[in-house]
Amino acid sequence: MFSCKKSADDFSTWQVYRGDQGSTAYSDLDEINAETVDQLEVAWEYATSDASEGNRSAIQCNPIIVNGKMYVTSPQLKLMALDAVTGQEIWRFDPFEGRNSRGVNRGVVYWEDGKDRRIILGAGPDLYSLDAETGSLIDSFGSEGKIDLREGLGRDPATLSVWVTSPGIIYEDLLIQGTALGESYGAAPGFVRAFDVRTGETVWTFHTIPQPGEFGYDTWEEGNYKDVGGVNSWTGMCLDEERGIVYVPTGSAAFDFYGGYRTGENLFANCLLALDARTGERVWHYQLTHHDLWDYDLPAPPTLVTINQDGKEIDAVAQVTKQGLVFMFDRVTGEPIFPIEERPVPQSELLGENTWPTQPFPVKPPPFVRQIFDESQITDISEESNQYIREYIKDANYGTVYTPPSLEGTVQFPGTRGGGEWGGPAFDPETGILYVNANEVPFFIRLKPLQSEKNGVLSGKSIYRLNNCSICHGGDLSGVGAFPSLQTISIGKEDVKKQLSTGKGQMPAFPQITLEQKEALIDYLFDPEKYADEEVEEELDDLRYVHDGWNILEDQDGYFGVKPPWGTLNAIDLNKGEILWQVPLGIYPELIKRGLPPTGTQNLGGPIVTKGGLVFIGATRDEMFRAFDKQTGEIVWETKLPFGGHATPSTYEVNGEQYIVIAAGGGGKVGARSGDRYVAFKLRGS
């Protein structure tokens, strides 16, 4: 039976998302090294031919390579098998068959037992099992080759919005899988489940929102388990296969920015969970944000590491956070490797809110991003930019990383895109050094009371806010970042109604909205002026707040409202708990021409590290793919991709030749051009 476990000399394949079950993003290949990297050239380029118009799509897939085949996904979530040497397409599978695709995909799962070889694909709410050789569905898995992840959550599946972003992980004959969810009131619960990889039957379920009688139930308000959602594992997991422990990072409870209706710590939200991989029973947990009000869900898979302290090797698990922290725990006991302090944090003045009084901070390593925003941190790239931001935030709240959301507006720094983000870190087992890219991008979060029901029916404006449409499209329908404006809608009302049911691209479906509510929402979207004077009623018994979007704090020219660097690559010695080096990641050419030093850019997608002494990463808005010297942080090679590489690369060996491949899909949340390419590199003449 196929096992993803690797020995010290078995890192030349890339059969698992992020390289191995430990999620280390490490390879022991060294044909491409500091001396040869300047000889890299394009080996092949493959176009999926399905990028969205208007720069609204992206590719986030980390390819896996098995038996000379590479498995990749497209902007519309089609699955392709390619020849890993030539890039030629072998087969293609479309899970949506012409219907609107939903969400993003960061990779797939491979499993084999003798001649039974399968690829597991998550697309929308479904998991598909396909023959790895032919791409045909395995009919014996679930219902005609797929299972619906909306089922088995204890609520009406027709009302739930559930989908898959990151691949699950294999333990023996189990596929352990998390999900992505809506983040509004009424979201689905994010239970973690294990499925029989052959049949698709559910083997165990871990209730991330505890049920009556379960550990952690008393950290919520009575009855929250019936209707509160979120607390999901959307970003991937890692597995200690020898010990049979799976490590699961969890997200926030929904709604993200107000918790007056869910008083308490809210276990197991924002936790690193250690579960028995065979049974799903809790081994240990550690909550990294109590009663989250900041959308500080754990953004990346944890990483298995072995460190050396006082001459003793310790098997640990490391978790990076959006706050720019690295927490490390003993894999078996959950004891922190370095002390963790509970420090007082600011308290909310919002009616109905009960902020948790303290939050955990590891003593080591130090944060790899800034955690305080004050006037000294306001952008200084020009006097005009500085004054613009000062005026913009003059009535706002700001301060520490845990300054709570407010009606006046709060500068959240780092914002919800990190610190660390979904690309995750890379770990070098030879040196004990963790490499992690980071964003230092401030957000401006402002809460608004949600209108109460009138005559038994929520107004269209209330539904717009209740379901967090404003997060992507703005409180005034003007759009946020890469997400489009709704002030002018180019399609008809019936098409809008259909998209609310099915979702499209990065827009989720909203099955919980009734037909009557859809019609009210559509009425608001097509005639918002009719609701301009609608008053807000505040009733504490059913008080709810929403926010007016994940608005990045930007100056008049669209640059970030904080002093650079805005994006960095960091090397952290986990043995000592020290940051070894930090360098800007990415440039704005126009700012370089103005005489400014490299500022870094917002970056999405992670690094890999190799025995050849290199750290490879795309991720940046400038569409470059770079290799850094892993000892010094110096750029030793870079090339322009056809589109931005907002994905984690993979490296592999076929016939004695080393390749490096990255998805160049651009677009996405950084607002760059969208593309449809995979680009593979190898040494010239090899």
N, C-alpha and C positions, 0 to 999 in steps of 0.2 A: 504494500500500500504506500502511496506517495506520502512523504513526510517533508515538511518545509523546514525542518530543523537543519542548521548548518554547523559543520565543524569549522575549526579555525582556518582550514585550507580550502573551504568550499564556498567562497564568495564570488566565484566567477560567473554564476548564473544570476538571473533577476526574475525568479519565478513567483515572487510575492510582491504585493504592493509595498513600496518603499524598501524593497530589497530582500527582506527576510522577516520572519515571524516576530523578531525583536524590534522591528521598525527602526533599524539603525541607519538606513540609507548609506551603507558602507559597502565597498567592493575591494577585494584584495588584488584586483587586476592592476598591473603597473607598466604595461607596454606604453601607454600614454602617461607620461610623467613630466616633471619640470623641464627635462632636457629635450623631450620630443614634442611637447604640446604645440610648439609653433609650426609643426608639420601637419596639423589637423586640416582636413578638407572635407567637403560634403561627399559622403558616400552615396547617398540617395535621398530623395525627397518625395513624399507621398501626399497627395491632396485628397481629402475626403469629399470635397465638392458639395458641402451643405452648410456653409456659414450663413448666418442670417443677414438680411439687409439691415442697414442702419446701425451697424456695429453693436448689435445687442447680444451676440453669442460669444462663446469662449470654449476652449478645450482645457480641461484641468487634469487630464488623464496621465498617470504614471504608467507607461507601458510595462507589461510583463513579457518575458521571453522564455519559451519552453520548447525544447526539442527543435530548435531552429525556426520556430514560428513566434511572431510578435503579435500580441493581442492589444488592440487600441480601440478607443471610442471617439466618436465624432461630435461636432457641436450639437447635432440633433439626436445624440445618444445612440447612433447606430454602432454596432460592434463589428470590427473587421479583424480578420487574421491576415497577417502579412508575412512574406518571406523576410526573415531578419537580415539576410545578406543583401538582397536586391530591393526590398521595399515593395515588391509586387504583391497586389492583392490576391489572396487565395479564396476567401469567401467573405460574405457580408450578411449581417442579420439586422433587420429593422424592427425593433420591438413595438413601434407605433404604427407601422404599416400605413403611412400617409397621414395619420392623425397628428395633432400638435404634440411635440415632445415637451417634456417638463423637467426643469432642473438642470443639474450638472452631474457629471460622472468623473470620479477620480481614479478609477481602475476596476479591474475584475479579479475574480478568484479562480485559481486552477486547482483541480483535484483529480487524482487518478487511483485506480485499483486494478492492476493488471492492464488489460486492454480497454477498460472503462475509463475514458479520459474526458473530463468535463470542464467547461467554463461556466461560472456563475456570474450573471450580469444583473445589476440593479438598475432599473429604468422606471421612473415614475414610482407608483406604489408597488410595483411587482418585482419579484426575483425570478429570473429565467435560468434554466439549466440547459446547456447546449453541448452537443458533441464537439470536442475540441478539434477534431480532424475535419468535420464536414460543416459545422455551423447549424446542424439541424437540431430541433428541440428534442429533449429527452421526455417522451410522453409519460413515463412512470414517475416523474417528479411533479408533485402537486397536481394541478388540473391541466392536462395537456402541455406540461412543460413549464408551468409557472405557478407561483403562489402570490397571493395578495396580502401585503403586510398590513393592510387596514383591518384585517380580520384577527380576532383573538385578543383585542385590547380592552374588552369589557364594555365597549360602547358601540353604538350603531355604526358599522363601517361606512355607510352611505353618507354620514355627516363628518367624516374625518378626512383631513388632508395629511397624507403620509407619503414620503418618497425616500429614495436612497441617493446619497451623495458619494459615500465612501464604501469600499468593499468590506465585506466581513472577513473573518479569519477562520481557518480550518484547525480543528483539534480532533484527531482520529477521524471518525465519520460524522462529526458535527460541524455545521456552519454556524458560527456565532455572529449575529448581525445586529447592527444598530440602524437608526433611521433619522431622517430629517423631518421636521414638522413646521407647521405654521407657528408664529410666535405671538398670536393675538389671544384675547380671551376666547375660551372655548376650543383651544388647541387640543390635539390628541395627546395622550400620555406616551412617553418615550420608553416603554419597556424594552429591555434587552432580551433577545430570545436566541435559542439554539435550535436549529432544524436538522433533521436527518438529511445528510447531503444526498442520499440516494432517493428518498421518497418525498422530501419536503415537509414531512410531519413535524410538528412542534415537539421538542423533547423537554425543554425547560424554559421557564420565563422568570426573569428577575424584575420585580416591580420597583422601578426607580422612584415612583411615588407610592410609599408603603400603604398596604391595605390594613384594615383593622386587625389587631393582634400581631402585626409584623414589626420588627425592629425599625424605629424611626417614625412610626405613625404619630407619636406625640410631639413631633417637631413641626407639625402642621396644625391648622385649625380643624376642628371636628368636621368630618365630611368632605374635606378638600379632595380626597382621592376620587370622588365621584365626578368632579367637573373641572379641576385644575389640570392643565396639560403641560407639555414641555418635559424637561428633565430627561433629555434624550442623548444618545451617543451618535452624533452625526459625522464625526471626523475620523473614525477608525480606531483600532485597538492594537494592542500587542500581546504576545503570548509567550510565557515561559513553558515550553512544551515538556521539558523534563519534569518540572514540578506540577504541571497540569493547572497552572493559574493563568487566567486571562485578566488583563488590566484594561479597565474601561473608563474613559473620561466622559463626564456628563455635562449637559448644558443647563441653562437657567430654567426656572419655572416660568411659564407664560401667564400673564404678560410680563415682559422683561423689566420694565422701568417703574412699576408700581406694585407693591405687595401688601396693601392694607387689608386685603381679603384673605391673605395666607400668612398670618402672623406666625413667626417662629424661625428656626434655622433652615427649615425646608430640606431635610435629607430626602433623597440623595442627590439633590441638585448641586451642580458645581463641585462634584466629588471626583477623586480618583478611586475607583472601585477595584478591589481584587476579588475575583470570583473563582470558585472551583469550576474549571472548564467543563468537567463532566456532568456536574449536577446543577450549576448555577447558584450554589449557596455562597453567601458572603464570607470571605476569609477576613478581610479588613477593609476599611475605607478611611479616607481623610477628606474633609470638606475644605476647599481652597478659597471659597467665598461664601460667607454666611448670608442667607436671606438676600439674594442678589437683586440689586436695583439698577445694574449698570450693563446688563447683557454681557457679563464676563464669563460666558460659558467657556469650558476648556477647549481651546481652538485647534489642537493638534493631537495626533496619537502619542501616547507615552512611549518612552524608549527604554529598552533594557540595556543597562550599562553595568560594567564591572569596574570598580574603582579601587585604588590602593590608598589605605590610610595606616600610617605607622607600620608599614611593612605587611599589612594584612589586606588580602583581597576581599571585597564585599560585593556581592551581587545585589544590585539596586535597580530601581526603576525611576526614571526622571520624567518630570512633566513640566513643560513650559506653559506660560499663561499669557493672556492678552495684556496683563498688567506688566509684562516684562520680567517675570519672576521665574526661577527654576527651583522646583521642589523635588527633593530626592528622598526615597524611602527604601528601607530594607524590603526586598521582594517578598519575604515570607511573613515577617512580623508587622510590617507597616510602620516601624519605628523610623522617625526622621533621621537622615544621615547627618544633617546639620540642624542645630536647634531652630525651632519655629516659635516666634513670639506672637502673642495676641496683643495687638496695639489698638488703642482707642481711635475711632474714626468719627468724622462729623455726622451729626444726626439730622434727619430730615425735618423740615418744618411743614411738610405737606399734610393737610388734613387727612387723618385716617392712617397715616403710615407709621410703622414701628420699626425703625432702623435697628439692625443688630449693633450692639455697642462697640464691638471689636472686630478686627479682621486679621487673618494670619499672614505673617511676613517671615520668610526664612532669613536667618542671620547671614548665611552664605548660600550660594554666590550672591553678590550684590545685583540689583536690578540691571538689566541690559538696555533699558530705556529710561528716560526721565519720568518721574512720577509726580512732579509738581508743576503746575502752570500758574504763573503770576506775571506781573507786568514786565519783569526782567526777561521773561521768556518770549515775549511778543516778537514776531518776525522783524528782522533788521535788514532784509534784502534791499529795502529802499525806505526813505522817510515817508513816502506816500503810503506804502504798505503798512508801516508801523502805525500811522495815524488812522488808517482805515479800520484796522483791527481794534485799536483802542476805542474808537467811537462805537464799533459794532457791539463790543462786550461791556460797555460802560455800566449797564444796569444788570449784568449777569453775575452769577455765582461762579467762582473758580477757586482752585487751591490744590488739594491733594487728589491722589488717584481715586479716592473714595468720596469725593464731594457729591452729595446725592442730587438727583434730578429735581427740578423746581419749575414753578410756573413762570418765573422770570427768565429762565434759561440758564443752563449750566455748561461750562466748558469742560468736557470730559477728555482727560489726557492721561495716558494714551486712550484713544478712542476704541470703538468696538472692533476695529480692524487690527488691533495689536499695537505694540508689543508683538509677541509671537502670533502666528496665524496658521492656516490649515496646511500649508506646505510642510510644516514640521521641521525639526532639527536633523542633523546628521551627526553620528557619533563614531569616533575613531577608536577602536578597541586597543590599538597599539599604544596610544598616548593618553587615553582618558579625556580627550578634548571633545567638547560638544560645539558644533557649529550651527548657529541659528540666525536667520535673517529676521529683521524687525522693522515695523513701521512706527514712526513717531509723528502721528497725524492726529491733531485735535478735532473733536466733534463738538457740535453745538446742539444740545438736547434740551428741548422745551416741552413741558407737559401742558395739557389742556384737559379740563374736565369734560367727560363724555356726557352728552345730553341724555336725560332720562327718557323713558318711554312716554309717548303721547298717544292717548287713545288706544293703547295696546300695541301700537306699531312703531318701531324705531324709524326716525326720519332717515332719508337717504344720506344726509350729511353725517348722522350718527353712525350709520352702517359703514360709511367710508372710513371713519376714524376707528370704530370698533374692530374692524378686520385689518387694521394697520396698512390700508392702502396708502395712507399719507407717508409712511416710512419710505417708500420707493418713489412716490409721485408727488410728495410735498403737500403741506397743509392747504396750499392755494392751487393745487393741481399743476404746478409749473415744472415738476420733475425734480429728481435729486440725482446729481452726478450723471452716471451713465443711463439712468432710468428715465424713460420718456415723459414729456409733458402730456397731461390729459386735458389741457385747456382747449385744444382742438383735436377732436377724435375723427380719424379718417375712415373708420368702419361704421357700419350701421348698428342699431340697438340690438338686433337679433344676434349679430356676430359677437358683440360685447357679452351678451347673455350666455352665449356658448362658451366663450373663453373663461367666464367666471366658473363654469362647471368643469371644464377640462384642463384649465391652465394652458400656458404657452411659454416656451423658453424658460426664463428664470422666474416667471410669474407662477405661483402655485395655484391649484384649484381651490375653490371655496365651497365645498359641498355642504357645509353647515348653514349656508345662506338659503333661506326659503325662497320660493318663486316670488312671493310678495315682496320680500326684502330685496331681491335682485331688481325688481321693477322700480322700487323706491331708490335704490342706489343708482341705477341707470338714469332715472329722472334727474337726480342730482348731478351726475356727470355731464349730462347734456344741457342742463340749465342751472348752473350753480348760483347764479344771481338770485334765483327765487328763494334761496336759503341764506342769503347774506345777512339778514337781520335776525336769524333764528337765535333765541336766547338759550342760555345754558342754565339748567336747573341743577342744584347741588343738594342731594339727599344722602346723608351719611350712611343710611341703611344699605344703599346700593351704589356707593360712590365708586366711580371708576375714572381713571385717567388714561389718556393716550398721548402720543407725542407727534410732533409735526414733521417727523422724518429724521433719518440718519444723515443729518446735514453736516458735512465737513466744514470746519472753520477755515475759510479761504479769504484771501485778500481780493482786491478789485480785479486782479488779473488771473485769478484762479490758482494762485500758489498758496501753500499752507500757511496758516496764521501764527506759526511758531518758528523760532529760530531753527535753522538747519543744525544737524542733519535730520532729514525727513525719512530716510531709509538707510539701514545699516546691515552689515554682516559682522557677526560677533564670534569670537573664539573664546570658549569658557573652559578652564581647567576644572573638571569635576573632582579631581583628587584633592585639590587645595581649596576649591570654592572661589576661584579668582577669574576675573576677565583678563585674558592675555592680550587681545587686541580687538579693536573695533574700527571698521572702515566704512565710509559712505558706499552705498550700493545704488548705482545708477546716477545719471546726470540729466540735466536739462541743457541741451546745447546752447539755447539762447541765453541762459544765465551764465554759462561759461564765457560766451562772447562779451558779456557785460563785465567780465573780470571777477566774477564770484567763484570761489572754490567749489568743487563738487558737493552738491547738496544731498545726494541720494534722492530716490523717488519712492512713492508708494509702491510696494512690491507684493505680489501674490504668487505663490509657488515656492518650493523649498530647495535646499541644496543636497548634493551628495558629496561624499568624501571618499578618496581612494588611497590605496597603498602607494600609488605613484606620487604622492605628496601634493595632491590637488583637491580643491573644492570647486565643483562645477555648479553654477546657478544661472538661471535666466531671471524670471520673476519681475524685472523692472519695466517701467513704462517706456523706456527708451528703446525697447525691442532688441537689446543686446543679450548675447550669451557669453558668459565669462568663466575663466578659470583663474582661481586665486591660489597662490602659494599658501599651503595650510599652516606653515610655520610663521609667516610674516604678515599675511593679509595682502600681499602685493599682487596686482593683476598681472598675470603672465601670458594671458591670451584672451582675445575677445573677438567676436564676429557679430555682424548684423544679421538677425533672423528676418525671414520674410514678413512675419508678424510677431507680436510679443510672445515670449515664452512663459506664460503664466501657469506653469505646471512644474512638477519635479522631474528632472531627467532620470534616465536609466542608463546603466552601462552593462555590457555583456561581451562574451567572447564566442566567436564561431570560427572553427577551423584555424585556431591559433591567432586570430585577429581580434583586437579589441575595438568595440564600437561604443559611441555615446549617442543617445537619441533623446530628443525633447519635442514635446507638442508645442507648435507655434500657432496658437489659436487667437491670441490677442484679446481685444475687447474686454468684456466682462466689467467688473466694478471699477476698473481704473480708467474707463472711458476712452480706451485706445481703439485702433482699427481692429475689426474682427477678421480672423483668418481661418484656414482649414488645413494646415500643414503639419506633417511630422518630418523632422529633419534629422538624419543620422550622419555622424562624422566618424572617420577613421584616419589613420596616419597615411600621408601621401606615400604611394609606392608600396604599402604594406600588403 
